[in-house]
Amino acid sequence: MKEKHPIQNIYDELLDLRIIENQTDFSIMCGRTPAWFSCLKARRLPITTDAELTLAYKLRRKARTSICPTTHNRLITISDYLFEIAEH
């Protein structure tokens, strides 16, 4: 069975929250080119600290404008997680 890329869970959750619609949207939210996430997964490369921080800040901004408390909390949780792994 093929193992998921470590960042795939975040991608899946953002899809579920309808923050993104596809891999292109996710790549752009990470501050990268549209094909970046697809290439990252195909090559089994880790997400860079810069991309983690860019995504974390964008999710934090999006959380501030969310009118749904559940979405706000989930985005803050994801953002906190990204900040935490970027530290290490």
N, C-alpha and C positions, 0 to 999 in steps of 0.2 A: 504494500500500500504506500502511495506517495505521501510523504510528510509535508504538512503545510509550511509555507514560509512564515517566519516569526511575526511579521507585520500583517499577515493575512487576517488575523482576528480583528485588528483595528479596521482594516479595509471592510470586512464583513459587517462590523458594527455600524460604520458610517453609511454603508449601503442600507442597512436596516433602518437607520434614523433618517434616511433620504437626504443626507447632507451631500452625498455624491451619487452619481448614477452609473459610473463605470471607472475603469482603470485610468483613463485619460483625466477625468476629474480629480482622482486621487493624486496622480502625478503632479498636476498643476497645484493642488493644495499643498503639496510638499515642496513647491517652488522649483519643480523640475520640468523637463520636456514632456510632452504628452505620452511618449512611449516608455518613459523611465521605469514605471512600476512593472510593466510587462517584462522588460529586460532584466530588472532586478530579480524577479521571481525565476525567470528562465536560467539565469546564471547562478542562482542561489547565493546572491551577495547580501550582506547585511545592509540595513538602512544606515545612511550616514548620520552623524550627529547633527549636521546642519539641516538635513531634511527632517529629522525628528523635531528639532526646535522650531523650524518653520511651520510644520504641521501643528505642533502644540500651541503656538501663538495664534494661528488662524482659528483653531478650534476654540480657544479661549475667547477670541473676539466674537465668534459665532454664538457661543454660549450666552454672552452678554445681551445679544439681541433676540434670543429665543423666548417666546412667550409660554412655551410648555415647560413646566418645572422638571419633568422627567428627562426631556431632551437636554435641558440646561445641565442637570446633574450628571448625566452620562457623558456629555462633552467635557465637563470639568474633570471627571474621573479619568477619561482618556488622556486629556491634556496633562494632568498630574503624572500619570504613568509615563508618558513620553518624556517629561522633564526629568523624572527619576532615572529612566534608563539612559538618558543623554548624559547624566552626571557620571555614570560608570564607564 
